[in-house]
Amino acid sequence: MRPMNALTRWLRPAAHILILVAALGPFGAAGIAHADTDADRAREALRSGEILPLSHILETVSNQYTGDVIDVKLDRDDGIWTYEVKLLLPNSAVAKLKYDARNARLLKAKGHDLDKARKP
């Protein structure tokens, strides 16, 4: 059995599409005329610069909080893209962080003793 690295520790099936979209970067959407699925819409948003890559969001979380990312969702409500991040804090609580996918601005944060996990 292989030891888990940081990526596989937080990677869940729902995040596979996000990882693929982030990895494909601007070249992954070449040839897509219409976005037919959620993955296609996310890929097109990344290609067009409407959203930041997942790697940027993960770096932002790492710079702001101590803990391990355990889940990430890319969501679009009322035309606004957001990354919803679940973070396992050092106190074993789970925090929920919501970032604007366009600029990585933290929109909402909640979790028990989340302020103690905030980096200076």
DADA-V726800 format. One record per pair of residues at least 24 apart in sequence whose C-alpha atoms are under 6 Angstrom apart, sorted by the first residue. I is the first residue (numbers start at 1). J is the second residue. D is the distance in whole Angstrom. If there is no record, write none. Layout:
BEGIN
i	j	d
I	J	D
I	J	D
END
This chain:
BEGIN
i	j	d
10	69	6
10	70	4
22	53	5
22	54	6
50	102	6
51	101	5
51	102	4
52	101	6
52	102	6
64	118	6
64	119	5
65	117	5
65	118	5
65	119	5
66	117	5
END
